[in-house]
Amino acid sequence: MRSFSTPRIVFESGNFGCGTPRRRLLEKLQVVNKQVVAVPMPIGLGIAALQRPDKNRRRTNQNSMRHKLYILAALAIVLAAYTPTASATLQLTLSSGGTTLAIDDNMAGDANAAVGQITFIGAVGNWNLNVSTGTVGQNPLIDLNSVDTLGSTGSGSGANALNLQFSSTGYSVPFNASFVSSIGGTLAAGHSLSYQGWVDTSDTLNGMPAGGLIGSPLTFSNPPAAFAGGTAGGFAAANSSFSLTQLVTLSGTSTGTSSFDAQIDAIPEPASVTLLGGVLLAAFGILRRKMRHA
């Protein structure tokens, strides 16, 4: 019966003639039928490569994966620490032509059962169909969107313009923040819109302090039908409470349907961005050391 032995790799060193150092020769030794067969170096290397994986490449891939895990874990820690918080009291107010509707979360007039979101569906003044929703969250911090239809020609301007106001209290962010207020949507022919946003560091519902206006008022009219814009400003100190308020005024001189989506979000001040980078590096270093010793 034939006997086989496990292949081995041996290294030999020595000198060629005249004292010249010779290179190491790698030979693959195989035992077949009790006979030693020498396989030339290129073939032996090919056999060795086929018979076992490249350990260096595998080790490199493992290190790369480990570094990615460090980064992801550090980002998770920092993002958790920098997540805005809110314990909110919120209110959606619609007014036109002497009619004012103030709707609180999950109270009369709120068609949305979700906490932190108010939806109104119905008529206000001469604006005979409105679907308006205010939402508080984390990105953006506050959002107001609406679809509004004016039913009578010439009756949607001046005192008959539609005012939509959404406000929420109890915000706090763990960094010194300024704010970005933006809006976009479509306007029916003969319709125009203005938008403003405020941050109130006294944390007052519907607060509109003179120094709290975010950037400057934004105004749009048709033509063109589609519109979008944004502005930045305001300030809130890290870990302090504040409220946010949005006000959209929609005017129209002809029947038609207009819509918009307005939002406000907080952005770190430059010093806070630097601090965030330092925290991220520190978290990365701590995680790396812990995982290395694990």
C-alpha positions in Angstrom: 0.0 0.0 0.0 1.3 3.4 -0.9 2.3 5.7 1.9 2.3 9.5 1.7 3.8 12.2 4.0 2.6 15.7 4.6 4.5 18.2 2.3 7.1 20.3 4.0 8.9 23.5 3.1 12.6 23.7 3.9 15.1 26.6 3.7 18.7 26.0 2.8 21.5 28.5 2.8 25.1 28.2 1.6 27.6 29.7 -0.8 28.2 29.5 -4.4 31.7 29.1 -5.5 34.3 31.8 -5.0 32.8 32.7 -1.7 29.8 34.6 -3.3 26.7 34.5 -1.0 23.9 32.7 -2.6 20.2 33.4 -2.3 17.9 31.2 -0.1 16.3 28.5 -2.2 12.8 27.5 -1.4 12.0 23.9 -2.4 8.8 22.0 -2.0 9.5 18.4 -0.9 7.0 15.8 -1.6 7.1 12.1 -0.9 5.6 9.9 -3.5 6.0 6.2 -3.3 8.8 6.7 -0.7 10.7 8.8 -3.2 11.7 12.4 -2.5 10.8 14.6 -5.4 12.2 18.1 -5.6 9.9 20.7 -7.1 11.6 23.7 -8.7 11.1 27.0 -6.7 8.5 28.7 -8.9 6.3 25.6 -8.9 6.8 25.0 -5.2 5.7 28.6 -4.4 2.6 28.2 -6.6 1.7 24.9 -4.8 2.2 26.6 -1.4 0.1 29.5 -2.4 -2.7 27.2 -3.5 -2.5 25.0 -0.4 -2.7 27.8 2.3 -4.2 31.4 2.3 -2.0 34.5 2.4 -1.8 35.2 6.1 -0.5 38.7 5.6 -3.4 39.7 3.4 -5.9 38.2 5.9 -4.2 40.1 8.7 -4.4 43.3 6.8 -8.1 42.8 6.1 -8.7 42.1 9.7 -6.9 45.3 10.8 -8.9 47.4 8.3 -12.1 46.0 9.6 -11.1 46.6 13.2 -10.3 50.3 12.4 -13.7 50.7 10.7 -15.4 49.3 13.8 -13.4 51.8 16.0 -14.6 54.7 13.9 -18.2 53.6 13.8 -18.4 53.0 17.5 -16.8 56.4 18.2 -19.3 58.1 15.9 -22.1 56.4 17.6 -20.9 57.7 21.0 -20.5 61.3 19.8 -23.8 61.4 17.9 -25.6 60.1 21.0 -24.0 62.8 23.1 -24.9 65.5 20.5 -28.5 64.5 19.9 -30.9 67.4 20.5 -33.5 66.8 23.2 -37.1 68.2 23.6 -39.7 67.9 26.2 -42.2 69.8 24.2 -45.4 71.8 24.5 -46.5 72.5 21.0 -49.3 74.4 19.3 -50.5 75.0 15.7 -52.4 78.2 15.1 -54.3 79.1 11.9 -56.1 82.5 11.4 -57.8 84.3 8.5 -60.6 86.9 8.2 -61.3 87.2 11.9 -61.2 83.4 12.5 -58.5 82.0 14.7 -57.9 78.3 15.6 -55.3 77.3 18.2 -54.7 73.6 18.3 -52.7 71.7 21.0 -51.2 68.3 20.6 -53.8 65.5 20.9 -56.5 68.0 21.8 -59.6 69.2 19.9 -59.0 69.9 16.3 -55.9 67.7 16.1 -56.5 65.0 13.4 -53.2 63.3 14.2 -52.9 60.8 17.2 -49.1 60.8 17.2 -47.4 62.6 20.0 -45.3 65.5 18.9 -47.3 66.1 15.7 -50.4 68.2 15.1 -52.6 68.0 11.9 -55.5 70.3 11.0 -57.9 69.5 8.2 -60.7 72.0 7.4 -61.6 75.5 6.4 -60.3 78.8 7.9 -61.9 82.0 6.6 -62.1 82.0 2.8 -59.4 79.3 2.6 -61.9 76.5 2.3 -59.5 73.5 2.4 -56.4 73.3 4.4 -54.3 70.3 5.4 -51.6 71.6 7.8 -49.2 69.6 9.9 -46.6 70.7 12.5 -44.0 68.2 13.7 -41.2 68.4 16.3 -38.2 66.1 16.1 -34.4 66.0 15.9 -33.6 66.6 12.2 -35.1 69.0 11.6 -36.0 70.3 15.1 -39.3 71.7 13.9 -41.3 71.4 10.6 -44.5 73.0 9.3 -46.1 71.8 6.0 -49.4 72.7 4.5 -51.6 72.4 1.4 -54.1 75.3 1.2 -56.9 76.2 -1.3 -58.4 79.6 -1.8 -62.1 79.3 -2.8 -63.2 82.8 -3.8 -61.5 85.1 -6.2 -60.1 88.2 -4.6 -60.7 87.1 -1.0 -57.4 85.8 0.2 -55.3 89.0 0.8 -55.1 91.6 3.4 -57.1 90.7 6.4 -58.2 87.5 4.6 -54.7 86.2 4.2 -54.0 82.9 5.8 -51.5 82.9 8.8 -50.1 79.5 9.8 -48.0 79.5 13.0 -46.4 76.5 14.7 -44.4 76.7 17.9 -42.8 74.2 20.4 -40.9 74.6 23.7 -38.4 72.5 25.6 -35.6 72.3 23.1 -32.0 71.8 24.2 -28.8 71.0 22.3 -25.4 70.1 23.8 -23.5 72.7 21.8 -23.5 76.4 21.2 -25.9 76.6 18.3 -27.0 78.9 15.5 -30.0 78.1 13.3 -31.0 77.5 9.7 -34.5 78.3 8.6 -35.7 77.1 5.2 -38.8 76.7 3.1 -39.9 75.4 -0.3 -43.0 74.6 -2.2 -45.4 75.8 -5.0 -47.6 78.8 -5.4 -50.8 79.1 -7.4 -51.1 82.0 -9.9 -51.8 85.2 -8.0 -50.5 83.8 -4.7 -47.6 85.0 -2.6 -46.0 83.8 0.7 -43.8 85.1 3.4 -41.9 83.1 6.1 -40.1 83.9 9.3 -38.6 81.8 12.1 -37.6 82.6 15.7 -35.6 81.1 18.5 -36.6 82.2 22.0 -34.1 81.5 24.8 -36.8 82.3 27.4 -38.4 79.0 26.2 -41.8 80.7 25.6 -44.5 79.1 23.4 -45.1 81.3 20.3 -42.2 83.5 21.5 -41.0 86.0 18.8 -38.4 88.2 20.5 -36.9 90.9 18.4 -33.4 89.5 18.8 -34.5 86.0 18.1 -35.4 86.3 14.5 -33.5 83.7 12.5 -31.8 85.5 9.6 -34.3 87.7 7.7 -37.9 87.2 6.4 -38.3 85.3 3.2 -40.8 86.3 0.6 -42.0 84.6 -2.7 -44.6 85.1 -5.3 -45.9 83.5 -8.5 -44.4 83.6 -11.1 -42.5 81.4 -10.7 -44.7 78.7 -9.3 -42.0 76.7 -7.6 -39.9 78.4 -4.8 -37.3 77.6 -2.2 -35.0 79.6 0.1 -33.3 79.7 3.4 -31.7 82.0 6.0 -29.5 81.6 9.1 -29.0 83.3 12.4 -30.1 83.3 16.1 -28.2 81.7 18.9 -28.7 79.3 21.8 -26.1 78.3 24.4 -25.2 74.7 25.0 -27.6 72.8 27.2 -29.9 75.8 27.6 -33.7 75.6 27.0 -35.3 77.4 24.1 -38.4 77.4 22.0 -38.8 77.6 18.2 -41.7 79.4 16.3 -42.5 79.4 12.6 -44.9 81.8 10.9 -46.1 81.5 7.3 -48.4 84.1 5.7 -50.1 83.0 2.5 -52.0 85.6 0.3 -54.0 85.2 -2.9 -56.0 87.2 -5.3 -57.3 84.2 -7.3 -58.6 80.7 -6.6 -56.0 78.0 -6.5 -54.0 75.7 -4.3 -50.6 76.5 -2.8 -48.3 74.3 -0.7 -45.1 74.6 1.3 -42.8 72.8 3.7 -40.8 74.9 6.2 -38.3 73.8 8.8 -35.7 75.0 11.3 -32.6 73.1 12.4 -29.7 73.8 14.8 -26.0 73.9 13.6 -23.0 73.9 15.9 -21.0 77.2 16.2 -17.3 76.9 15.0 -16.0 76.4 18.5 -18.5 73.6 19.0 -17.3 72.0 15.8 -13.7 72.0 17.0 -14.9 70.5 20.3 -16.8 67.8 18.4 -13.7 66.8 16.5 -11.7 66.6 19.8 -14.4 64.4 21.4 -14.5 62.2 18.4 -10.7 61.6 18.5 -10.8 60.9 22.2 -13.6 58.4 21.8 -11.7 56.7 19.0 -8.6 56.4 21.1 -10.4 55.0 24.1 -12.3 52.4 22.0 -9.1 51.4 20.2 -7.3 50.8 23.5 -10.2 48.8 25.0 -10.6 46.6 21.9 -6.8 46.0 21.7 -6.8 44.7 25.3 -10.0 42.7 24.9 
